[in-house]
Amino acid sequence: MADAKVVEYLHQALAAEIHAIAQYMDHHARCADKGYTRLADEFEKEAKEEMVHAEKLMERLLFLEAPITYLKHGTPATLTDVEAMLKADLELETLAVQRLAAGIKACEAAGDYGSRHLLEGLLIDEERHWDELRRHLDLYKTHGVQYLLIRG
């Protein structure tokens, strides 16, 4: 039988991943429309990674024979200012890291090492996303829009 607290954290993580997918794809489309290819590509890559995370969470919930529920996690930030996008996404990743850390503790307390392992892997990815966003924000603040127009 799946621990109720662990299932709750898995559902929260799933809702957050679906939210992140929508937000990253929105930011991808807006940056691509402005010709900010470098950042558009990054946002698309992040959205795809979040899709993989969502799939893994669904698979874990099914393995635990827990229902999959789609909790609402707020409205994605649909911003047009690049700096605001990066800051919103950085906040999204900060909250994800905090949520996953709390979920890992709940898994440990419940003795659910499979879910803990899954959340630990997601935490590592989210920490990397956070670091990449911080780097993009720093580069944007230093170099402005010119940074966004350069590929690679």
ChimeraX commands (.cxc) that place a marker at each C-alpha (Angstrom):
marker #1 position 0.00,0.00,0.00 radius 0.5
marker #1 position 1.35,3.39,-0.97 radius 0.5
marker #1 position 1.97,5.92,1.78 radius 0.5
marker #1 position -0.58,8.74,1.52 radius 0.5
marker #1 position 2.00,11.46,2.22 radius 0.5
marker #1 position 4.31,10.12,-0.50 radius 0.5
marker #1 position 1.43,9.97,-2.99 radius 0.5
marker #1 position 0.55,13.55,-2.08 radius 0.5
marker #1 position 4.12,14.67,-2.86 radius 0.5
marker #1 position 4.12,12.73,-6.12 radius 0.5
marker #1 position 0.86,14.47,-7.13 radius 0.5
marker #1 position 2.26,17.87,-6.17 radius 0.5
marker #1 position 5.40,17.18,-8.20 radius 0.5
marker #1 position 3.31,16.06,-11.19 radius 0.5
marker #1 position 1.19,19.23,-11.05 radius 0.5
marker #1 position 4.34,21.34,-10.86 radius 0.5
marker #1 position 5.90,19.54,-13.85 radius 0.5
marker #1 position 2.79,20.08,-15.98 radius 0.5
marker #1 position 2.79,23.74,-14.95 radius 0.5
marker #1 position 6.49,24.02,-15.86 radius 0.5
marker #1 position 5.91,22.42,-19.28 radius 0.5
marker #1 position 3.24,25.01,-20.12 radius 0.5
marker #1 position 5.34,27.91,-18.85 radius 0.5
marker #1 position 8.52,26.84,-20.65 radius 0.5
marker #1 position 6.66,26.22,-23.92 radius 0.5
marker #1 position 5.00,29.63,-23.67 radius 0.5
marker #1 position 8.39,31.26,-23.12 radius 0.5
marker #1 position 9.88,29.18,-25.95 radius 0.5
marker #1 position 7.23,30.39,-28.39 radius 0.5
marker #1 position 7.55,34.03,-27.33 radius 0.5
marker #1 position 11.36,34.02,-27.59 radius 0.5
marker #1 position 11.31,32.20,-30.93 radius 0.5
marker #1 position 8.83,34.78,-32.24 radius 0.5
marker #1 position 11.24,37.59,-31.31 radius 0.5
marker #1 position 14.22,35.80,-32.87 radius 0.5
marker #1 position 15.84,34.98,-29.53 radius 0.5
marker #1 position 16.87,31.56,-30.78 radius 0.5
marker #1 position 19.38,30.77,-28.05 radius 0.5
marker #1 position 16.89,31.23,-25.26 radius 0.5
marker #1 position 13.98,29.74,-27.22 radius 0.5
marker #1 position 16.01,26.55,-27.69 radius 0.5
marker #1 position 16.81,26.43,-23.97 radius 0.5
marker #1 position 13.16,26.85,-22.99 radius 0.5
marker #1 position 12.12,24.10,-25.40 radius 0.5
marker #1 position 14.80,21.77,-24.01 radius 0.5
marker #1 position 13.63,22.46,-20.45 radius 0.5
marker #1 position 10.00,21.77,-21.40 radius 0.5
marker #1 position 10.96,18.41,-22.89 radius 0.5
marker #1 position 12.89,17.46,-19.75 radius 0.5
marker #1 position 9.89,18.39,-17.63 radius 0.5
marker #1 position 7.74,16.13,-19.86 radius 0.5
marker #1 position 10.06,13.23,-19.06 radius 0.5
marker #1 position 9.76,14.07,-15.36 radius 0.5
marker #1 position 5.94,14.08,-15.59 radius 0.5
marker #1 position 5.99,10.70,-17.33 radius 0.5
marker #1 position 8.23,9.19,-14.63 radius 0.5
marker #1 position 5.96,10.52,-11.89 radius 0.5
marker #1 position 2.89,9.04,-13.61 radius 0.5
marker #1 position 4.65,5.70,-13.98 radius 0.5
marker #1 position 5.55,5.72,-10.28 radius 0.5
marker #1 position 1.98,6.53,-9.26 radius 0.5
marker #1 position 0.72,3.65,-11.42 radius 0.5
marker #1 position 3.32,1.32,-9.90 radius 0.5
marker #1 position 2.11,2.32,-6.42 radius 0.5
marker #1 position -1.46,1.66,-7.62 radius 0.5
marker #1 position -2.34,5.22,-6.69 radius 0.5
marker #1 position -4.78,7.23,-8.76 radius 0.5
marker #1 position -3.30,9.87,-11.00 radius 0.5
marker #1 position -4.88,13.20,-10.28 radius 0.5
marker #1 position -4.14,16.40,-12.09 radius 0.5
marker #1 position -3.95,19.08,-9.46 radius 0.5
marker #1 position -4.00,22.68,-10.60 radius 0.5
marker #1 position -0.72,24.40,-9.84 radius 0.5
marker #1 position -1.56,27.96,-10.74 radius 0.5
marker #1 position -1.38,29.74,-14.04 radius 0.5
marker #1 position 1.91,29.69,-15.96 radius 0.5
marker #1 position 3.65,33.04,-16.18 radius 0.5
marker #1 position 3.00,34.37,-19.70 radius 0.5
marker #1 position 5.46,37.21,-19.80 radius 0.5
marker #1 position 6.91,39.10,-22.74 radius 0.5
marker #1 position 9.96,40.61,-21.01 radius 0.5
marker #1 position 12.94,38.24,-21.14 radius 0.5
marker #1 position 14.30,39.18,-17.74 radius 0.5
marker #1 position 10.87,38.63,-16.17 radius 0.5
marker #1 position 10.63,35.23,-17.91 radius 0.5
marker #1 position 13.99,34.14,-16.57 radius 0.5
marker #1 position 13.13,35.33,-13.06 radius 0.5
marker #1 position 9.75,33.55,-13.14 radius 0.5
marker #1 position 11.39,30.34,-14.33 radius 0.5
marker #1 position 14.10,30.64,-11.70 radius 0.5
marker #1 position 11.38,30.93,-9.04 radius 0.5
marker #1 position 9.62,27.90,-10.55 radius 0.5
marker #1 position 12.80,25.84,-10.21 radius 0.5
marker #1 position 13.50,27.15,-6.70 radius 0.5
marker #1 position 10.08,25.95,-5.58 radius 0.5
marker #1 position 10.60,22.62,-7.35 radius 0.5
marker #1 position 13.86,22.03,-5.48 radius 0.5
marker #1 position 12.17,22.82,-2.16 radius 0.5
marker #1 position 9.16,20.61,-2.94 radius 0.5
marker #1 position 11.30,17.69,-4.04 radius 0.5
marker #1 position 13.52,17.94,-0.95 radius 0.5
marker #1 position 10.43,17.77,1.27 radius 0.5
marker #1 position 9.11,14.83,-0.77 radius 0.5
marker #1 position 12.40,12.98,-0.35 radius 0.5
marker #1 position 12.09,13.36,3.43 radius 0.5
marker #1 position 8.54,11.99,3.30 radius 0.5
marker #1 position 9.71,9.02,1.24 radius 0.5
marker #1 position 12.50,8.34,3.71 radius 0.5
marker #1 position 10.08,8.46,6.64 radius 0.5
marker #1 position 7.71,6.08,4.84 radius 0.5
marker #1 position 10.47,3.70,3.77 radius 0.5
marker #1 position 9.56,4.20,0.10 radius 0.5
marker #1 position 13.03,4.04,-1.40 radius 0.5
marker #1 position 11.84,3.71,-5.00 radius 0.5
marker #1 position 9.95,7.00,-4.82 radius 0.5
marker #1 position 12.86,8.56,-2.95 radius 0.5
marker #1 position 15.24,7.51,-5.73 radius 0.5
marker #1 position 12.91,8.99,-8.37 radius 0.5
marker #1 position 12.59,12.30,-6.51 radius 0.5
marker #1 position 16.35,12.46,-5.94 radius 0.5
marker #1 position 16.92,12.15,-9.70 radius 0.5
marker #1 position 14.36,14.86,-10.39 radius 0.5
marker #1 position 15.98,17.07,-7.73 radius 0.5
marker #1 position 19.35,16.79,-9.45 radius 0.5
marker #1 position 17.77,17.81,-12.78 radius 0.5
marker #1 position 15.89,20.74,-11.21 radius 0.5
marker #1 position 19.06,21.99,-9.52 radius 0.5
marker #1 position 20.75,21.90,-12.93 radius 0.5
marker #1 position 17.80,23.78,-14.48 radius 0.5
marker #1 position 18.06,26.38,-11.71 radius 0.5
marker #1 position 21.77,26.83,-12.36 radius 0.5
marker #1 position 21.27,27.16,-16.13 radius 0.5
marker #1 position 18.55,29.77,-15.64 radius 0.5
marker #1 position 20.72,31.72,-13.22 radius 0.5
marker #1 position 23.53,31.68,-15.80 radius 0.5
marker #1 position 21.20,32.90,-18.56 radius 0.5
marker #1 position 19.89,35.66,-16.32 radius 0.5
marker #1 position 23.43,36.76,-15.46 radius 0.5
marker #1 position 24.43,36.77,-19.14 radius 0.5
marker #1 position 21.31,38.70,-20.10 radius 0.5
marker #1 position 21.96,41.30,-17.40 radius 0.5
marker #1 position 25.58,41.64,-18.54 radius 0.5
marker #1 position 25.13,41.60,-22.33 radius 0.5
marker #1 position 21.47,42.48,-22.89 radius 0.5
marker #1 position 19.52,41.46,-25.95 radius 0.5
marker #1 position 22.72,40.88,-27.99 radius 0.5
marker #1 position 23.35,37.75,-25.94 radius 0.5
marker #1 position 20.00,36.35,-27.02 radius 0.5
marker #1 position 20.65,36.83,-30.72 radius 0.5
marker #1 position 23.81,34.70,-30.75 radius 0.5
marker #1 position 23.41,30.94,-31.27 radius 0.5
marker #1 position 25.28,28.47,-29.11 radius 0.5
marker link #1:1,2 radius 0.2
marker link #1:2,3 radius 0.2
marker link #1:3,4 radius 0.2
marker link #1:4,5 radius 0.2
marker link #1:5,6 radius 0.2
marker link #1:6,7 radius 0.2
marker link #1:7,8 radius 0.2
marker link #1:8,9 radius 0.2
marker link #1:9,10 radius 0.2
marker link #1:10,11 radius 0.2
marker link #1:11,12 radius 0.2
marker link #1:12,13 radius 0.2
marker link #1:13,14 radius 0.2
marker link #1:14,15 radius 0.2
marker link #1:15,16 radius 0.2
marker link #1:16,17 radius 0.2
marker link #1:17,18 radius 0.2
marker link #1:18,19 radius 0.2
marker link #1:19,20 radius 0.2
marker link #1:20,21 radius 0.2
marker link #1:21,22 radius 0.2
marker link #1:22,23 radius 0.2
marker link #1:23,24 radius 0.2
marker link #1:24,25 radius 0.2
marker link #1:25,26 radius 0.2
marker link #1:26,27 radius 0.2
marker link #1:27,28 radius 0.2
marker link #1:28,29 radius 0.2
marker link #1:29,30 radius 0.2
marker link #1:30,31 radius 0.2
marker link #1:31,32 radius 0.2
marker link #1:32,33 radius 0.2
marker link #1:33,34 radius 0.2
marker link #1:34,35 radius 0.2
marker link #1:35,36 radius 0.2
marker link #1:36,37 radius 0.2
marker link #1:37,38 radius 0.2
marker link #1:38,39 radius 0.2
marker link #1:39,40 radius 0.2
marker link #1:40,41 radius 0.2
marker link #1:41,42 radius 0.2
marker link #1:42,43 radius 0.2
marker link #1:43,44 radius 0.2
marker link #1:44,45 radius 0.2
marker link #1:45,46 radius 0.2
marker link #1:46,47 radius 0.2
marker link #1:47,48 radius 0.2
marker link #1:48,49 radius 0.2
marker link #1:49,50 radius 0.2
marker link #1:50,51 radius 0.2
marker link #1:51,52 radius 0.2
marker link #1:52,53 radius 0.2
marker link #1:53,54 radius 0.2
marker link #1:54,55 radius 0.2
marker link #1:55,56 radius 0.2
marker link #1:56,57 radius 0.2
marker link #1:57,58 radius 0.2
marker link #1:58,59 radius 0.2
marker link #1:59,60 radius 0.2
marker link #1:60,61 radius 0.2
marker link #1:61,62 radius 0.2
marker link #1:62,63 radius 0.2
marker link #1:63,64 radius 0.2
marker link #1:64,65 radius 0.2
marker link #1:65,66 radius 0.2
marker link #1:66,67 radius 0.2
marker link #1:67,68 radius 0.2
marker link #1:68,69 radius 0.2
marker link #1:69,70 radius 0.2
marker link #1:70,71 radius 0.2
marker link #1:71,72 radius 0.2
marker link #1:72,73 radius 0.2
marker link #1:73,74 radius 0.2
marker link #1:74,75 radius 0.2
marker link #1:75,76 radius 0.2
marker link #1:76,77 radius 0.2
marker link #1:77,78 radius 0.2
marker link #1:78,79 radius 0.2
marker link #1:79,80 radius 0.2
marker link #1:80,81 radius 0.2
marker link #1:81,82 radius 0.2
marker link #1:82,83 radius 0.2
marker link #1:83,84 radius 0.2
marker link #1:84,85 radius 0.2
marker link #1:85,86 radius 0.2
marker link #1:86,87 radius 0.2
marker link #1:87,88 radius 0.2
marker link #1:88,89 radius 0.2
marker link #1:89,90 radius 0.2
marker link #1:90,91 radius 0.2
marker link #1:91,92 radius 0.2
marker link #1:92,93 radius 0.2
marker link #1:93,94 radius 0.2
marker link #1:94,95 radius 0.2
marker link #1:95,96 radius 0.2
marker link #1:96,97 radius 0.2
marker link #1:97,98 radius 0.2
marker link #1:98,99 radius 0.2
marker link #1:99,100 radius 0.2
marker link #1:100,101 radius 0.2
marker link #1:101,102 radius 0.2
marker link #1:102,103 radius 0.2
marker link #1:103,104 radius 0.2
marker link #1:104,105 radius 0.2
marker link #1:105,106 radius 0.2
marker link #1:106,107 radius 0.2
marker link #1:107,108 radius 0.2
marker link #1:108,109 radius 0.2
marker link #1:109,110 radius 0.2
marker link #1:110,111 radius 0.2
marker link #1:111,112 radius 0.2
marker link #1:112,113 radius 0.2
marker link #1:113,114 radius 0.2
marker link #1:114,115 radius 0.2
marker link #1:115,116 radius 0.2
marker link #1:116,117 radius 0.2
marker link #1:117,118 radius 0.2
marker link #1:118,119 radius 0.2
marker link #1:119,120 radius 0.2
marker link #1:120,121 radius 0.2
marker link #1:121,122 radius 0.2
marker link #1:122,123 radius 0.2
marker link #1:123,124 radius 0.2
marker link #1:124,125 radius 0.2
marker link #1:125,126 radius 0.2
marker link #1:126,127 radius 0.2
marker link #1:127,128 radius 0.2
marker link #1:128,129 radius 0.2
marker link #1:129,130 radius 0.2
marker link #1:130,131 radius 0.2
marker link #1:131,132 radius 0.2
marker link #1:132,133 radius 0.2
marker link #1:133,134 radius 0.2
marker link #1:134,135 radius 0.2
marker link #1:135,136 radius 0.2
marker link #1:136,137 radius 0.2
marker link #1:137,138 radius 0.2
marker link #1:138,139 radius 0.2
marker link #1:139,140 radius 0.2
marker link #1:140,141 radius 0.2
marker link #1:141,142 radius 0.2
marker link #1:142,143 radius 0.2
marker link #1:143,144 radius 0.2
marker link #1:144,145 radius 0.2
marker link #1:145,146 radius 0.2
marker link #1:146,147 radius 0.2
marker link #1:147,148 radius 0.2
marker link #1:148,149 radius 0.2
marker link #1:149,150 radius 0.2
marker link #1:150,151 radius 0.2
marker link #1:151,152 radius 0.2
view
